[in-house]
Amino acid sequence: MKIEKNKSLKNNNTFGIDVSARKYVEIYDEDELKQLLSLSELKDEAKLVLGGGSNILFTHDYNGIVIKNSIPGIKIIFEDEKLCLVKAGAGVIWNDLVLFAVEKNLGGIENLISIPGTVGAAPVQNIGAYGEELQNTFHSLKGIYIETGKESVFEKEECKFGYRESIFKEELKEKFIITSVILELYKNSQPVFNYGTIKNELEKLPSVNYSIKDVSDIIAKIRNDKLPDPTAIGNAGSFFKNPEIDKDQFLELKKEHPEIPCFTSPHNKVKIPAGWLVEKCGWKGKRIKNVGVHEKQALVLVNYGYATGEDILSLAQEIKISVIKKFGIELTEEVNIY
């Protein structure tokens, strides 16, 4: 275990922001992590856990220690005739876990293919796409409290999952490090393909008995077609969450904007696609010096090169103000800002 000083984080965040960490260490197993957390000289240091760096915006250097979680491993720990419990290390690339499941015809996470990041970050965000969320297949996770070094297991109910939310993003933010995750995946499951774009593509196939691989291949293609590759152009995927508004507010908006799309949500709420709001405010494809909004997906803010985190944050604030003025809706960042 090597602790580096003044480590550049440019290659550790998909925005490609050139900031540095005062200290940096990469860990590969739980024992290494426990040893790190027990070091007396690090007790009072601020600590930030990084996975793939795909959901973070750095606006300044990090004055503490960055812990890069690279704990590996994927294995089936239980199976019967209906389901499998699959355990993955927090440092596993999320997409590698999806491909593992699809290859073994285990259903449940195929709609979450091509989402960047690591397994350890997935419960923090309760990642979701195309009608599915992590919580739908989540079984449990294991991790370590930063302050005490104590191990703990969290069952599904204890995680307080919400829309792109969890206890690890709120009460336990910067207090708990996830080391492994267990998912409950199903044999011979029926894929979910309610989204119109997926349905349209599936209907082009010769068979109507769609497999989870058919669905995952189509979703991967859709995502790759409309989302920029972070290795080619800096971005963190969707920058804003889809806002939820009261049904009465939605009905008022619909009078002025009859074409406004929506999804139903619990508790008499209506979810509005944030990308539609941003696009209707004229931001899609717009560039301001080194930052901009992607030409194919208005939810994606991009770094065209040499932008600072402050540049991107400033663009995000301008977008939020314009959406409030036009629709009276406040957007919330999905990306974590430091």
N, C-alpha and C positions, 0 to 999 in steps of 0.2 A: 504494500500500500504506500503510494508516493503522494505526498501533499505538495502541489506546485504553488508557486507564488506569482501574482500578477499575470494570471493566465487569460489569454484572449478567449472570448466566448463567441467570436464571430462564426465559428463552425459548429457551435452548440445551440444556435437558434435559427429557425428557418427564415426569419426575416433578414438574416445576415447582418444584424446590427453589430458594429465593431465596438464592443465594450469589453471590460476585463473584470475578472474576479480577483479579489485580494489573495484568496486561497482557493484551491481547486483539488478535488480528489475523485477518483473513479473507484467504485466498489463493485465486487463481483459475487459476494455471498453474504449471508446474514452475519456470520462470525466476524467478517471484516468490518461490517457496519457497526456491530456492537463494540468492537475494539476502537473504532474511530470515535464513537460517541462517548467512550469512557476516558478519552484523553483530557486531562485537566486543563491543558492550555487552550482547548477549544470550547470549554464549558460556556464561556460568555460570548462566544462568537455567534453572530447571526448566521443562520443556516438556510440554504435554498437547495431543494432537491430538483434535479433536472432529469427528464427522460429524453425524449427526442427533441425537445425545445420547439415543438411545433405549435404550441398554444401560449406563447409568451412574447411580450414586447418589452425589451430593455430600453429604458430612457436614460440610464446612467450606469456607471461602473457599480459593481456589487461589492459593498464594503463588508465582506464576511467570507464564509466558505461555501462554495458551490459543491454539492455532492452529486456526482453523475451516477445514477442508478443503472448499473449494467448487469444485474442478476439474471442469468440465462436459464433456459430449460423449459421444455414443454413435454408433459406426459399425461397419459390416462391413468387416474388413480382408482377409478371404480367404473364398472359397467354392468348392466343387465340387458335384458332383451329390448328395453325401450330407450335407455339413456346412458350417457357417459359423463363422468365428472372429469374435467380436464384442468390440470394445474399448470400455470405458466409463471415463470419468474417475471418480476416487475420490469426487468430490463429488456425483455423480449419485444421485438418490433411487433406492434399490434397486427399489422397486415400478415406477418408470418404465422401468427396464431390463427387468423381467419383462413389462410391457405391450408394450414394443417387440418382444420375442421372440415373444409370443403373436400379436401383430398380423401378424407375418411368418411365422407357423406354424413357428417354430423351437423344437423341443422340448428339454426338459432342466431348465428352471427354473420351469415353470408351477406346480409344487406349492409353490414358495416365494413365491407371490404374497401381497401384503398384509403381509409382514414389514417392520416399520419400520426406518429407518436408511438409510445410504448404501452405495454400492458398495465404498468403501474399507474399511468396517467388516466386510463380509461374509466375507472370508478370515480376518480376525482371529478371529472367532467360529466359523468354519466353519459358518455358519448352516444350519439344517435344519428340515424340517417334512414331515409326512405321507409318511415313508419315503424322502425325498430329502435330500441334503446338497450344499452348494456344491462340495465336492471332486469330486463325480461329473461335473461339467461344467467344472471349472477347468482352464485351460491354462497360464497364467503371469500374473505381475504385475510391475509396475515400481515402484520407489520410490527414496527418498533416505535415506541414513544421516544422522541428526541431527548427530552429532559431527563428521563430515568433509565433509558435503555431497556425498558420492560417490553416483552413481547405481548401481543394481543391479537385475538381473532375477532373479526367483525362479521356477523351474519347479515343477511340482506336488510332486515328491518332496522338494524342498528346504523345503517349507512345513511339514512335519511335522504334517499334519492329523490330528486326533483328534476325539472327541466334544466339540463346542463348544470345540475347542482348536486352536492352531497355534503355530508358532515366533514369530509376531508378538504372541502373548498371553503368551509365556513368555520365552525368551532375548532376543528383540528388543523386548520391551515398553518403550515410551518411548525406543527407540533408532533406530527406522526409521519413515518415513512413506510409506505407499502412495500413489502418484499415479495409477495406472491398473491395470485388471484386464482380462484377456482370457479369455473363456469359449468353450468348444467346444460349439456347439449344433447340433442335427440336424434335417435336413429330413425330412418324412414320418415322424416318430418316433411310437412308440406310447406314449400316456400311461400313467403308473403310478397305479393307484387301488386298491391293496390294502387301504387302511383302510376299515373297515366303514361309517363315516359317509359317506364319499365314494361307495362302492359303492351304498349305499341310495339316495342322491340321484340318481345316474346312472341307476339302474333306472327312475326315473320319467320319463326322457326317451323320446320316441317311437322314436329310433334307437339301435341298439346299437353303431354305428360311432362311438365317442366321439372327439371331437377334443381337442386340448390346450386349446382355449378352453372347451369344456364342463367340463373338469376344473378349470381355473383359475377359472372363474366360480363353480363350486360351492364350492371351497376358500375363495375370497374371501367368499362368503356365510356359510360356517360360521364363519370367523374373526371376521367383523364381528358375527355374532350372539352369540358367546360372549366376545369380548374387548372391553374398554372402549376407547373412543376417547380417546387421550391429550390431545386438545384439550378434551375435556369433563371428564375426570377423570384426574389425574396418575398415571401408571404406566409401567413399563418392560417390559411383557409378562411373560414367564415369569421369575420371580425366581430359581428354583432349577433345577439340572440334574436330569434323571432319574438316580437313583443306580444303579450297577451293583454287584451283590453276587455272592458265590460261589454256585454251584448248591446246595451242601449247606445253606448258610444259607437259601436260598430254600425248599428242601424242608421245613426246620424251621418256617419262617414259615407255609407253606401248611397245615401241620397245625392251626395255631391260627387261621389266616385262610384258609379254603378258597377264598374268592372273590377273593383277591389277583390282580390282573392282572399280566402280565409280557410282555417281549419278549426274544427270544434275542439274545445278544451274543457276540462272539468270545472265545476263551480260556476257555471253560467258565464264562462269566459270564451273569447274568440281569439285565436292566434292568427296574426297577420305576418306574411312573409316579409322579413326585414329587407331582403334584396329587392322586392317590388317597391317598397317605400323609397329606398335609396335611388333606384333607377328613375322613379317618377319625379324625383327632385333634381334630375339631370346629371347625376354623378357618374353613371356607368361609362367607362372608357375615358373619363377625364383625367388628365395628368397635370400636376403642378410641380415643376422642376423634377426632383428625383423621386417623388411619390405619386401615387395615383390609385384609381379604382379600376379593377380589371375589366377589359372590354367584353368578356363573355359572362362574367358573374359579378354583379354589383356588390355582393357581400364581401368580396375579397379585396383588401387593400394591399398594394404592392410597393416594394422597394425597387426602383429601377436602377439603383446603384448609388452608393455613398450617402444614402439618406441616414439621418439619425432617428433614434426612437422618438425624440421630440417632434420631428417632422411628421412622422406617421400619426402620432397622437394628436397633433394640431389638425391634420386632415380629418381625423375621426371626429373631433369636436365640431368642426365646420359642418360635417355631414349630419351630426346629431341635431345641431341648431336648425338646419334647413328642414329636417323631418318634423321637428316640433312646430316650426312656423307653418308648414303646409298641412300637416295632418293632426297636430296636437298630440303626437305620440312620442314618448321618450325612448330612444334605443339604449340598450345596455350592452356593454362589451362582453363578448364570450371569451376573448383573449385576456390572460392575466397580465397586468401591467406592473412593471417594477422600475 
